[in-house]
Amino acid sequence: MKRSQRLRMPAIAVGAAAALAVAACSTSGSTPGSGGSASAALTASAPGITATTITVGSHQPLTGPAAPGYSEIAPASAAYFAYVNAHGGVYGRKIAYKYLDDAYNPSTTASVVRQLVLQDNVYALFNGLGTPTHLAAVSFLNTQKVPDVFVASGCDCWDQPSTYPDTFGYQLDYIREGKILGQYVAKHFAGKKIAYFYQDDEFGMDGVKGLDYEIPHSMVVSRQTYVPTNVNIGPQVAALRASGAQEVVAFTIPAFTALLKLYGLKVGYSPTLVVSNVGADPITLSGLLETYAKQGGATVNGNQLTAGIITDGYLPTLGAASNSWITLFKKVHDQYDAKAPFDGNVLYGEAVAYAFVQAMLKAGRNPTRADLVSAINSGLPQGPLVAPYAYATTNHAGATGAYIGVIKNGVIAEEGPVLTTDASASGSVTTSTGTLQQAPSSGVPAP
Amino acid sequence: MTMRSLPRVLAAALAVAVVVAILSIKLNTFQDYQIAEIAVEVTAVAGLTVLTGLSGQISLGNGAFMAIGAYTTALVLLHLGWPFIAVLVVAAAVTAVAGAIVGVAAARLHGPYLAGATLMLGVALPSLAYAYPGVFGGDQGLNVVFTTPAFLGVNFPPTRWQAWVSSAVALVTLVLLANLSRSRVGRNWRAVRDDEVAAALAGVNVARARIRAFVVSATCAGMAGALLAIVTGLVAPGAFTITLSIALLTAAVIGGLGTLPGAVWGSLVIVLVPTYATDVATSHGLSTAVASNIPVAAYGVVLILVMLIFPQGIQGGLRWLLGLLGISSARTWHPASLPGARSPAGDAPASQHEALLTRGGDPPEPHKKEGTQ
């Protein structure tokens, strides 16, 4: 019966109501357009392009379950754009990168992407992150003819030029990755018992599709799945152990790679792990292993536990300190994004930003939106990747190959040559004959 | 006596329709999209607020009913290509059946058990999309193509048309719900909510009333799902997580549980606060780590403030403010109508609970009355 004292709060109440009203008004009032006016040489040739700026947008998981690790990507891209802006920009224009949080929720993605396109007038959507999230935006972007470049997801669904002519993938897709890992497993572990552990969605199933193209079914003794919302994978690990598999191939996100390792240790089961690139960043993994073990009352050395994990990489490994790309991206990171650890996510964010600058330079001095799409359709130089892009009018997939690597002392050590393949059942996995490119000394791609 | 009569409800709906139409033309196309989002939210929250506020049943599964409505819409549009009005009817009918099935179980459960059962529905049902990827498209979901009618011309913004359609459905839903809650059905709900035994003694079929409330609530959620499908253009399981169900309940509580205007206020808060907070956060040059958490924090602060200052939600607070200023038709808001200080049943004005729908209020828990006597 003490609630009556709440009546002393009318002033606060009025204040709160006023604040709400102000909030509502401001939301419906502002319309920051960025169309701008034409100047002599550089013109406002498309929505989001002025004589001085190129505005691009993105949806990213800055909060929520996918944020750990992935929230480093957009700031890393922004850091590379800042570097380019400080070194002459793109034909003199500065890139303004506006990325909004969608908390990895597709409904929010649909909303923020409409805000970016309809209200903020972005020129292109760049590196929208996530399969389920970006799927909520892809038809809208294509209806609006907004270039939807370098989606941050390895789903092969971005490679549908006839349905989504304005959408381009970027990283090695999970089917190709599954084939490359699968070929390695089939060759190096012939006669052994293999098990799969994968996320029960498009990501895991695409990966397994690729694995199954290469690994004979008779070798696979167990197939276990998990859903990202349930961290109790004890039953799956028990089943893997019971199957007697000596190698486990995992298409997992980092948290579940760590859990797989720890649950295995608990029951004395330590198979050789072969893990997809997205779930095998050594720095992220090592941190997660130490955190989870601490929560369970144990102390572990993350780098010891990750040692021996087999994975693949389509970008140069962070361990290669003398690699010109790693030197460049480390320099940009130290200058513009020093607070974040220089890990795989940061490398990825900078590399994909480099690809965007390449594409913008190729699109011309005063590009329309269609110019960017046709620039990518005619192919992009390989840049930091270890294998060429697949980009063509009839192919919107990104990276086509990767090397196999083994984690040693917290870094991925390359093991063997770069392998390339396609996403089909019949296409073979072959050793790449192409050469690696060197980073430009200016750090900015040549026009 | 304090009930809003049907003509007044219709007049209010008409006025809102005119305001929405003008706003949708004046504002930019993204804000039209926000209007559509708000209308989707209103349709779902209105159904939930009636279920929880009037019949006293909680549901953490209305997101799943939205999924049923959305998938029905996507499948019918994809395979049969019917006009949207027919699709909406089918979506409503399918979710009504689902609501009846869940309602039969729900009628036997109370409090945390009901919350638990509906929570399970909210978590489990959207996963069916993964289990049957052939039909439901798995993780990728199903695309929904919703075209603007030809008579509006090619340059008519699609988001404005979506805003119109969604707002029309939301308004019709609100009018129907207002009418329903004034009717015998609504009185039975309130009777069952306040005291099941007394209601049963008075001749109310308690189970039927509870099931009916679930059907109505599910139908609203189904229609909201249908609208969501055409507004976002995609139906995928990721959009129907348990977060959605909780957001609906949050909106109902913020707005004022059991009040239809409250459903509108709650929806406005849920849709507009995060967008506005993001704009503020990103325009002040804050670091990413800080800026990205501001919308979440703002949402939390609004939630806490509303609960502290207006325990009966925004609508309850507005009523009280208007009463304070002497603007409302002399309906005073006194300490007795605060939840913790509820008068004993005998002392309460007879109209207090009858007027919940328009005045704002929360469902009393029937078995606590003895304690306050």
Chai-1 contact restraints between the chains, C-beta under 6 A:
chainA,res_idxA,chainB,res_idxB,connection_type,confidence,min_distance_angstrom,max_distance_angstrom,comment,restraint_id
A,M1,B,A341,contact,1.0,0.0,6.0,A-B,restraint_1
A,R3,B,L338,contact,1.0,0.0,6.0,A-B,restraint_2
A,R3,B,G340,contact,1.0,0.0,6.0,A-B,restraint_3
A,R3,B,A341,contact,1.0,0.0,6.0,A-B,restraint_4
A,S4,B,P335,contact,1.0,0.0,6.0,A-B,restraint_5
A,M9,B,I309,contact,1.0,0.0,6.0,A-B,restraint_6
A,I12,B,I309,contact,1.0,0.0,6.0,A-B,restraint_7
A,A13,B,I309,contact,1.0,0.0,6.0,A-B,restraint_8
A,A16,B,L305,contact,1.0,0.0,6.0,A-B,restraint_9
A,A16,B,I309,contact,1.0,0.0,6.0,A-B,restraint_10
A,A23,B,Y276,contact,1.0,0.0,6.0,A-B,restraint_11
A,T27,B,L272,contact,1.0,0.0,6.0,A-B,restraint_12
A,T27,B,Y276,contact,1.0,0.0,6.0,A-B,restraint_13
A,S28,B,Q31,contact,1.0,0.0,6.0,A-B,restraint_14
A,T31,B,N28,contact,1.0,0.0,6.0,A-B,restraint_15
A,L62,B,S292,contact,1.0,0.0,6.0,A-B,restraint_16
A,T63,B,S292,contact,1.0,0.0,6.0,A-B,restraint_17
A,T63,B,V296,contact,1.0,0.0,6.0,A-B,restraint_18
A,P75,B,T288,contact,1.0,0.0,6.0,A-B,restraint_19
A,D101,B,S292,contact,1.0,0.0,6.0,A-B,restraint_20
A,P106,B,A236,contact,1.0,0.0,6.0,A-B,restraint_21
A,P106,B,G238,contact,1.0,0.0,6.0,A-B,restraint_22
A,P106,B,A239,contact,1.0,0.0,6.0,A-B,restraint_23
A,S107,B,A239,contact,1.0,0.0,6.0,A-B,restraint_24
A,A110,B,T232,contact,1.0,0.0,6.0,A-B,restraint_25
A,R114,B,F30,contact,1.0,0.0,6.0,A-B,restraint_26
A,R114,B,Y33,contact,1.0,0.0,6.0,A-B,restraint_27
A,Q115,B,F30,contact,1.0,0.0,6.0,A-B,restraint_28
A,L118,B,T29,contact,1.0,0.0,6.0,A-B,restraint_29
A,L118,B,F30,contact,1.0,0.0,6.0,A-B,restraint_30
A,Q119,B,N28,contact,1.0,0.0,6.0,A-B,restraint_31
A,Q119,B,F30,contact,1.0,0.0,6.0,A-B,restraint_32
A,P132,B,D139,contact,1.0,0.0,6.0,A-B,restraint_33
A,P132,B,A236,contact,1.0,0.0,6.0,A-B,restraint_34
A,P132,B,G238,contact,1.0,0.0,6.0,A-B,restraint_35
A,L135,B,Q140,contact,1.0,0.0,6.0,A-B,restraint_36
A,L135,B,A236,contact,1.0,0.0,6.0,A-B,restraint_37
A,A136,B,T232,contact,1.0,0.0,6.0,A-B,restraint_38
A,A136,B,L234,contact,1.0,0.0,6.0,A-B,restraint_39
A,S139,B,N143,contact,1.0,0.0,6.0,A-B,restraint_40
A,S139,B,G233,contact,1.0,0.0,6.0,A-B,restraint_41
A,F140,B,G233,contact,1.0,0.0,6.0,A-B,restraint_42
A,D201,B,D139,contact,1.0,0.0,6.0,A-B,restraint_43
A,E202,B,D139,contact,1.0,0.0,6.0,A-B,restraint_44
